[in-house]
Amino acid sequence: MRYMLCMLMASVITLVSTSAYADDSRSLNFIILEKTTASFDYDPIIFGGFSDFIRAMGGAKVALLSHSAKSLSGDVINLQQDVLKESALGEFDDVGVNCQLTFTYDGSADDVEYHIGGDCQIHGRFNGESMKLKAHVPTTDLADSAKTGDIWIQVYEDKKSGIAFYANASNH
C-alpha cells in the first residue's frame, strides 16, 4: 500500500512540474543569414512562420539555424559551428560561428515580454574578403507568438559582410 501511495505521489508531482515547465517555456529560434545578392535589403520585421521567413529572404542564404525548444528565462544558449569549405578557385576557407545568447522573459502570465541578447564571433570569407566579425546583439524584445503569430525580429546586421541575425520566440 505504501508503495502504491509513493508511486501515486511521484506521478502527481511529475505531472504538476511537467505542466508548469511546459507553460513557462518557449522555443527560441535564431538564424544567421549571409547576403547572396548585393542589392538585397533585409527587412527588420518579418511576419509569418518559418517558410514565410525563408521566402522573404530570397537574396540571402542561411548560415546557421538554431531551434532551442523549451527554453526558460535565464537560459544561456551557446551556438558553435565550424565548416571547412572549398571555394570556386579550389582553395579552402574555414567559416566559424561562436555565439553566447541569453534568453529571458518577465511580466505577468497574460503579459509576458521575451528578450534575447548576447555576443557572436564569425570568422569567414564574405564578399570575397576574409573577415573576423564581432557582433553584439543588444537586448532585444521578441513578440509572444502565442498572441501575435510568428514574428521574426532582426537583432543584428553588418552591412560590410552582409550578415544578419533574426530571432523569434515561438510556442512550438
C-alpha atoms as a printed R data frame, in Angstrom:
    type eleno elety resid chain resno      x      y       z
1   ATOM     1    CA   MET     A     1  0.000  0.000   0.000
2   ATOM     2    CA   ARG     A     2  2.805  2.373   0.915
3   ATOM     3    CA   TYR     A     3  4.481  1.593  -2.436
4   ATOM     4    CA   MET     A     4  1.262  2.435  -4.337
5   ATOM     5    CA   LEU     A     5  0.890  5.708  -2.415
6   ATOM     6    CA   CYS     A     6  4.510  6.698  -3.161
7   ATOM     7    CA   MET     A     7  4.064  5.907  -6.853
8   ATOM     8    CA   LEU     A     8  0.852  7.944  -6.981
9   ATOM     9    CA   MET     A     9  2.534 10.915  -5.264
10  ATOM    10    CA   ALA     A    10  5.527 10.720  -7.627
11  ATOM    11    CA   SER     A    11  3.203 10.691 -10.636
12  ATOM    12    CA   VAL     A    12  1.273 13.727  -9.408
13  ATOM    13    CA   ILE     A    13  4.486 15.669  -8.689
14  ATOM    14    CA   THR     A    14  5.848 14.782 -12.132
15  ATOM    15    CA   LEU     A    15  2.631 15.853 -13.864
16  ATOM    16    CA   VAL     A    16  2.458 19.144 -11.976
17  ATOM    17    CA   SER     A    17  6.120 20.019 -12.597
18  ATOM    18    CA   THR     A    18  5.919 18.970 -16.265
19  ATOM    19    CA   SER     A    19  2.830 21.073 -16.905
20  ATOM    20    CA   ALA     A    20  4.375 24.091 -15.159
21  ATOM    21    CA   TYR     A    21  7.551 23.665 -17.203
22  ATOM    22    CA   ALA     A    22  5.608 23.385 -20.459
23  ATOM    23    CA   ASP     A    23  3.562 26.513 -19.714
24  ATOM    24    CA   ASP     A    24  6.623 28.653 -18.909
25  ATOM    25    CA   SER     A    25  8.836 27.562 -21.780
26  ATOM    26    CA   ARG     A    26  9.153 28.864 -25.314
27  ATOM    27    CA   SER     A    27 11.206 27.801 -28.280
28  ATOM    28    CA   LEU     A    28 13.870 30.313 -29.205
29  ATOM    29    CA   ASN     A    29 14.621 30.359 -32.917
30  ATOM    30    CA   PHE     A    30 17.835 32.067 -34.024
31  ATOM    31    CA   ILE     A    31 19.023 32.380 -37.635
32  ATOM    32    CA   ILE     A    32 22.230 33.789 -39.098
33  ATOM    33    CA   LEU     A    33 21.941 34.823 -42.742
34  ATOM    34    CA   GLU     A    34 24.504 35.806 -45.360
35  ATOM    35    CA   LYS     A    35 23.569 38.030 -48.305
36  ATOM    36    CA   THR     A    36 23.935 36.406 -51.720
37  ATOM    37    CA   THR     A    37 22.601 39.353 -53.722
38  ATOM    38    CA   ALA     A    38 24.275 42.734 -53.143
39  ATOM    39    CA   SER     A    39 21.077 44.693 -53.823
40  ATOM    40    CA   PHE     A    40 19.030 42.659 -51.315
41  ATOM    41    CA   ASP     A    41 17.850 44.572 -48.250
42  ATOM    42    CA   TYR     A    42 16.952 42.820 -45.004
43  ATOM    43    CA   ASP     A    43 13.554 43.700 -43.539
44  ATOM    44    CA   PRO     A    44 13.709 44.485 -39.806
45  ATOM    45    CA   ILE     A    45 10.474 42.534 -39.140
46  ATOM    46    CA   ILE     A    46  9.073 39.511 -40.981
47  ATOM    47    CA   PHE     A    47  5.546 38.279 -40.228
48  ATOM    48    CA   GLY     A    48  4.747 34.588 -40.635
49  ATOM    49    CA   GLY     A    49  6.081 31.135 -39.956
50  ATOM    50    CA   PHE     A    50  9.461 29.719 -40.912
51  ATOM    51    CA   SER     A    51  8.537 29.095 -44.571
52  ATOM    52    CA   ASP     A    52  7.264 32.698 -44.903
53  ATOM    53    CA   PHE     A    53 10.517 33.922 -43.379
54  ATOM    54    CA   ILE     A    54 12.679 31.906 -45.793
55  ATOM    55    CA   ARG     A    55 10.633 33.122 -48.794
56  ATOM    56    CA   ALA     A    56 11.191 36.736 -47.676
57  ATOM    57    CA   MET     A    57 14.957 36.111 -47.580
58  ATOM    58    CA   GLY     A    58 15.333 35.424 -51.310
59  ATOM    59    CA   GLY     A    59 18.590 37.392 -51.540
60  ATOM    60    CA   ALA     A    60 20.296 35.621 -48.625
61  ATOM    61    CA   LYS     A    61 21.257 32.127 -47.528
62  ATOM    62    CA   VAL     A    62 21.068 30.509 -44.108
63  ATOM    63    CA   ALA     A    63 24.486 30.230 -42.453
64  ATOM    64    CA   LEU     A    64 23.184 28.853 -39.132
65  ATOM    65    CA   LEU     A    65 19.771 27.848 -37.838
66  ATOM    66    CA   SER     A    66 19.065 27.079 -34.196
67  ATOM    67    CA   HIS     A    67 15.811 25.923 -32.609
68  ATOM    68    CA   SER     A    68 16.157 25.738 -28.813
69  ATOM    69    CA   ALA     A    69 12.990 24.032 -27.620
70  ATOM    70    CA   LYS     A    70 11.578 24.564 -24.133
71  ATOM    71    CA   SER     A    71 13.843 27.497 -23.316
72  ATOM    72    CA   LEU     A    72 13.304 29.075 -19.913
73  ATOM    73    CA   SER     A    73 14.084 32.568 -18.679
74  ATOM    74    CA   GLY     A    74 17.775 32.901 -17.919
75  ATOM    75    CA   ASP     A    75 18.877 30.152 -20.305
76  ATOM    76    CA   VAL     A    76 22.240 30.755 -21.955
77  ATOM    77    CA   ILE     A    77 22.309 29.341 -25.460
78  ATOM    78    CA   ASN     A    78 25.756 28.566 -26.879
79  ATOM    79    CA   LEU     A    79 25.959 28.090 -30.636
80  ATOM    80    CA   GLN     A    80 29.149 26.841 -32.273
81  ATOM    81    CA   GLN     A    81 29.657 25.760 -35.853
82  ATOM    82    CA   ASP     A    82 32.791 25.291 -37.919
83  ATOM    83    CA   VAL     A    83 32.690 24.453 -41.619
84  ATOM    84    CA   LEU     A    84 35.610 23.829 -43.944
85  ATOM    85    CA   LYS     A    85 34.529 24.952 -47.447
86  ATOM    86    CA   GLU     A    86 36.116 24.682 -50.852
87  ATOM    87    CA   SER     A    87 35.962 27.943 -52.799
88  ATOM    88    CA   ALA     A    88 35.268 28.283 -56.522
89  ATOM    89    CA   LEU     A    89 39.042 28.612 -57.021
90  ATOM    90    CA   GLY     A    90 39.694 25.276 -55.304
91  ATOM    91    CA   GLU     A    91 41.023 26.911 -52.138
92  ATOM    92    CA   PHE     A    92 39.778 26.034 -48.676
93  ATOM    93    CA   ASP     A    93 38.063 28.514 -46.407
94  ATOM    94    CA   ASP     A    94 37.164 27.994 -42.779
95  ATOM    95    CA   VAL     A    95 33.872 29.519 -41.617
96  ATOM    96    CA   GLY     A    96 33.274 29.549 -37.878
97  ATOM    97    CA   VAL     A    97 30.425 30.795 -35.701
98  ATOM    98    CA   ASN     A    98 30.550 31.140 -31.924
99  ATOM    99    CA   CYS     A    99 27.574 32.746 -30.134
100 ATOM   100    CA   GLN     A   100 26.581 33.110 -26.489
101 ATOM   101    CA   LEU     A   101 22.988 34.312 -26.213
102 ATOM   102    CA   THR     A   102 20.782 34.878 -23.184
103 ATOM   103    CA   PHE     A   103 17.036 34.298 -23.375
104 ATOM   104    CA   THR     A   104 14.928 35.995 -20.699
105 ATOM   105    CA   TYR     A   105 11.340 36.917 -20.094
106 ATOM   106    CA   ASP     A   106  9.389 38.784 -17.493
107 ATOM   107    CA   GLY     A   107  5.927 40.077 -16.762
108 ATOM   108    CA   SER     A   108  2.670 38.527 -15.674
109 ATOM   109    CA   ALA     A   109  1.356 35.305 -17.215
110 ATOM   110    CA   ASP     A   110 -1.012 37.209 -19.504
111 ATOM   111    CA   ASP     A   111  1.549 39.885 -20.492
112 ATOM   112    CA   VAL     A   112  4.952 38.211 -20.911
113 ATOM   113    CA   GLU     A   113  7.835 40.044 -22.586
114 ATOM   114    CA   TYR     A   114 10.592 37.942 -24.210
115 ATOM   115    CA   HIS     A   115 14.164 39.165 -24.729
116 ATOM   116    CA   ILE     A   116 17.360 37.977 -26.393
117 ATOM   117    CA   GLY     A   117 20.864 39.438 -26.153
118 ATOM   118    CA   GLY     A   118 24.474 38.350 -26.337
119 ATOM   119    CA   ASP     A   119 27.595 38.211 -28.471
120 ATOM   120    CA   CYS     A   120 28.722 36.328 -31.577
121 ATOM   121    CA   GLN     A   121 32.031 35.945 -33.365
122 ATOM   122    CA   ILE     A   122 32.047 34.879 -37.009
123 ATOM   123    CA   HIS     A   123 35.196 34.079 -38.971
124 ATOM   124    CA   GLY     A   124 34.945 33.599 -42.710
125 ATOM   125    CA   ARG     A   125 35.118 34.980 -46.201
126 ATOM   126    CA   PHE     A   126 32.324 37.416 -47.012
127 ATOM   127    CA   ASN     A   127 32.077 39.390 -50.244
128 ATOM   128    CA   GLY     A   128 35.463 37.969 -51.237
129 ATOM   129    CA   GLU     A   129 37.194 39.284 -48.121
130 ATOM   130    CA   SER     A   130 38.390 37.279 -45.135
131 ATOM   131    CA   MET     A   131 36.791 38.779 -42.003
132 ATOM   132    CA   LYS     A   132 36.524 38.352 -38.268
133 ATOM   133    CA   LEU     A   133 33.162 39.749 -37.255
134 ATOM   134    CA   LYS     A   134 32.454 40.535 -33.602
135 ATOM   135    CA   ALA     A   135 28.734 41.101 -33.251
136 ATOM   136    CA   HIS     A   136 26.960 42.387 -30.169
137 ATOM   137    CA   VAL     A   137 23.255 41.596 -30.002
138 ATOM   138    CA   PRO     A   138 21.739 44.240 -27.723
139 ATOM   139    CA   THR     A   139 18.901 43.080 -25.506
140 ATOM   140    CA   THR     A   140 16.010 42.989 -27.965
141 ATOM   141    CA   ASP     A   141 12.314 42.409 -27.334
142 ATOM   142    CA   LEU     A   142 10.691 39.478 -29.111
143 ATOM   143    CA   ALA     A   143  6.968 39.145 -29.684
144 ATOM   144    CA   ASP     A   144  4.906 36.422 -27.978
145 ATOM   145    CA   SER     A   145  3.865 34.244 -30.909
146 ATOM   146    CA   ALA     A   146  1.029 32.762 -28.844
147 ATOM   147    CA   LYS     A   147 -0.639 36.215 -29.032
148 ATOM   148    CA   THR     A   148  0.685 37.739 -32.248
149 ATOM   149    CA   GLY     A   149  1.532 34.807 -34.502
150 ATOM   150    CA   ASP     A   150  5.112 34.269 -35.616
151 ATOM   151    CA   ILE     A   151  7.132 37.462 -35.959
152 ATOM   152    CA   TRP     A   152 10.840 37.373 -36.830
153 ATOM   153    CA   ILE     A   153 12.844 40.316 -35.484
154 ATOM   154    CA   GLN     A   154 16.188 41.381 -36.918
155 ATOM   155    CA   VAL     A   155 18.515 41.630 -33.930
156 ATOM   156    CA   TYR     A   156 21.753 42.441 -35.773
157 ATOM   157    CA   GLU     A   157 23.045 43.412 -39.227
158 ATOM   158    CA   ASP     A   158 26.559 44.065 -40.522
159 ATOM   159    CA   LYS     A   159 26.366 45.862 -43.874
160 ATOM   160    CA   LYS     A   160 30.008 45.225 -44.835
161 ATOM   161    CA   SER     A   161 29.844 41.427 -44.531
162 ATOM   162    CA   GLY     A   162 26.144 41.083 -45.432
163 ATOM   163    CA   ILE     A   163 25.485 39.101 -42.237
164 ATOM   164    CA   ALA     A   164 22.208 39.468 -40.329
165 ATOM   165    CA   PHE     A   165 20.693 37.733 -37.297
166 ATOM   166    CA   TYR     A   166 16.973 37.149 -36.726
167 ATOM   167    CA   ALA     A   167 15.157 35.645 -33.759
168 ATOM   168    CA   ASN     A   168 11.683 34.760 -32.585
169 ATOM   169    CA   ALA     A   169 10.091 33.121 -29.532
170 ATOM   170    CA   SER     A   170  7.507 30.552 -30.528
171 ATOM   171    CA   ASN     A   171  5.271 28.267 -28.546
172 ATOM   172    CA   HIS     A   172  6.125 25.234 -30.707
